[in-house]
Amino acid sequence: AIRREERMWRAHGDDQLEVGDRIYFVADRNDVSRALEIMGQGERQARRVIIIGGGNIGLYVARGLEEHAAMKIRIIEQDRARAEFVAEQLERTVVLQGDGLDRTLLREAGAEDAESVVALTNNDQVNVLSAVVAKREGVRRSLALINDIEYGPICDATGVDRYIDPRTTTISTILQHIRRGRIKGVFSLADGHAELIDAIALETSPLVNKPLGDANLPEGVIIGAVYRDGEVSMPSSDTVIRPNDRVVLLAMREYVKDVEQMFRVSIEYF
């Protein structure tokens, strides 16, 4: 799908991308880097990461990063007691006590050599500003957690590379719980303009055992990937869905009701 300003639509073969377009695509894990390079977003995987904020989210992220043996992680936490607690919970992460806006402390954390800074405090202003300061100290790219979506344009204007809106995760979790059927995941995209659904095809579905070209999918609905026997395939009009296949589907907001009706019994996405 393509989002341009406030408009979002299902991509077609004759669509032309413009600078600033936001693109939503599905790719095999092994092809993600190549896909990003094509769109001018090619980046090597981060090996040195600075996390600003040692709260629950920062601690969770650090634990996940520690699973990568080659990753060098630094956390900056302002509260001394919390910094000591976080240091006790982690094995390979260096915890520094201080202000994430302190340039000297950022240099001590290795900002000049770090590929990424992730600002995860509970203060939107601190997150945006610390991400900006860290980039000025040499960090390659920055990511900031924001709870107020009004800070999104500020992130764009100040050079913050990415921002996380926790409402997206919350909405996706709620959707997953209220939908019924054999659903594996639901993700709200672009402030609810579309939904990405991961579900299991049932044997009774009218979608299975026929080419997708004959499935009569609504205009605003597209199947992006099929997972079968440990392999991901990108579907074409000739692809045939089999029972128990995992299907990744994107539905534009105005077509969600059509999808609900179409898969009400067969593929129980909702």
N, C-alpha and C positions, 0 to 999 in steps of 0.2 A: 504494500500500500504506500501511497505518497501523501504527505501532508504539506500543503503550501499555504502559508499564513493560516487562515481559519478554516480552510477547505481540506477535506481528506477524502481520497477515493481509492478504489481498487486499481492497481497498476495494470496497464495493457502494453502489448508489444510495441505500439506506436507512440507511447507517451515519451516526451522529452523532458529530462531532468533539468532543473535550473539550480543555480547556486543558491544555497540556503534551504533547499527542500529537505524535509525530514523523511527518511526512507525506513520502512519496516519490511524486513525480509527474513526468510527462513533459509538456513544453510546447514549442511553437514559440518560437524565440529572441525573437521580437517580442512574445510574450505573457507572458514570465517576470515582468517587473516588475508587470504587472497581477495575475498569480496571487499574487505575494508580498503585494501590497497587500490582496487579499481575505483573506489569512490573518494580516493585521496586521503583516506584515514589510516593508512598503514602505519602500525606502531609495533615495536618489539615488546614482548611481554616484560612487565616490570620485574626487576630483581631487587630493587631498593625502594621501600615504601615508608612514608611517614604518615602516621595516623595522629590527628589532632583531636583529643578527647578520649579519655579512658573510661567512659561510661559503659553501659551494657552493650550498646551497639559497637563501640570501639573495641571492647574486649572480645566480642563475638567475631568481629572481622579479623582481629589479630590471631585468634585461635585457628580460623580457617586458613589464613595465610601461612601459619606455621607448618601446615601439612606439606608445603612445598619446601623441600630441603634447601634449595638454593636461595630462598628469599631472605633478605635482610630487612628487618622490621624495627621501626622506632615509634614509640608512642610518647606524645607530649600531653601530660595531664596536669592541670593547675592545682588541684587539691592534693596536698601531701599525703593524707591518709589513704585517699583513693589510689594515688600513684603507687603507694607501697602495696596495697591490696592487689592491684593489677599485676605488679611485678611478681608477686607470689603465685599468681594463677598461670603465668606463661613461662615457657621453657627457654625460648630462643629470642625473645623480644626484649630490646633495651627500652626501659621506661625512664623518661626524663620528666622531672617535676618542674613546671613553670608555665608561662603564658605562650600560647601558640602564635601570638602576634609578635613575640620577641625575636627580632632578626638574629641576635647573637645565639639564641637557643636553637633556632632553625638551622643555623650554620653548624652548630654542635651536633645536631641530628643528621647532618650530611645532606642538606638541601641541594647543594651544588651538584652532587652525584646521584640524587634520587630521581627515579623515573616518575614516581607518582606521589602526590599528597592527597590524603582523604580527610576532610574536615567533618567530624562527627559529634561535635558538642551539642548541647541542647539550646544553643543560641544561634539563630540564623545569621545575625550580623557578624558574629565572631567567625562562623564557618566561611562566609563569603570573603571577609577581609583576610582571614588567615590563609585561605587558598590563594588570594591575590598576592599577598606578601611572600608566600612560599615560592610562587612562580618567579617573582622578581629576584629571589635568592638563588634561582637556578633549577628548581624542580621542573621537569619536562611537561607534566600535565597535572591538572587538579580536578578534584571532585568534591562537591560540597553538599551536605545534607541541609535541606530547607523544609520547614514545616509550613511556611507561608508562601503560597505560590506566587505572590506579588514579587518575591525576590528572584523569580526566574529570569525576567528581563534584565535585572541588575547583574545576575551572573553572566548573561550573554554580553552585556555592555562592558564588563570589567575583565573579560578574558578567562573566566572560569570555564574549563572545558566541558564539564558535565555537572549536573546537579540531580540529586535524588529527592523525589517527593514521596515521603512515606505513606501518603494517602493512597498512592497507586497500589502498594503492597496490601494495605488494609482493604481497599475496595476489592482487589482480586481475591483475597481470602474470604471475604463476605460472599462474593459471587459463587465461589467454589462450594460454600456450605449451603447456599439456598438453592442452587441448581440440583435437580434430581437426575439419577441415572449413573451410568458407568463413566463418570468424568474423572480425569486424572489432574486436570488443572485448568483454571480460567484466569486470564490476565487482562486487565483493563488497559487500553492503550490511548495515549493522547487525550488525557482528561475525559475518557469515556466515549471518544469518537468511534472506537472499535473495540472488539473483544477477540482475543486469541484463545482458542479452546483446544485442549489436548484430550482426546477421548478414544474409547475402544469401539470399533465397529462390531455390531451384533450380527449374528447369522441371518436374522430376519430383516435386516435393513434393505430397503430398495436400492441403496447405494452400492452394495457388494455384488460381486460376480458380474459386473458390467463395466465397459469402458467409461471413464469419467466424462467423456464427451457426450454420453447418452444420459447423464444423471440429471440434467436440467437444473443445475445449481442457479440460484438467484444471482443477478448481476453483481450485487455487493458482497458476494461470498466466494471465497477461494480456498481450496485445499492446498496448503503449502508444503506438506511433507507426509510421507508414510513410513512408519517404522515397523519392520517385519524381520523376525529371526535375527535380531541384533544389528540390522543394517538400515540406514536411512536412505530413502530414495526421493528424488524430486519428481512429483507426478506430472504427467502430460495427459492429453486428451485420450490417449490409448491405455493409460494405467487402469488396472483392474484392482479394486479394493477387495481384500479377502476377509472372511470372518476373523475377529480377534486382532486385526491390524490396529496399530496405534495411528490415529489420524490427527494431524495438526491443521486446524481450520481457522481462518480469519473472517470475521463478519463485521461489516460496517454497522454502525449504530442503527440506522434506519432499516436494516435488513435483519436485525436480530429476531423479530417476530416471525419473519418468513422462515428463518432457520429453525426456530422453536417448533413451528408447525411441520416443517419438512422432516425433522428428526425426532418428532414427539414419541414415536413408538420404536422406530428402527435403531437409529444411533442416538442413545439417550444422553445428548449433550446437556440437556437442561432439566 
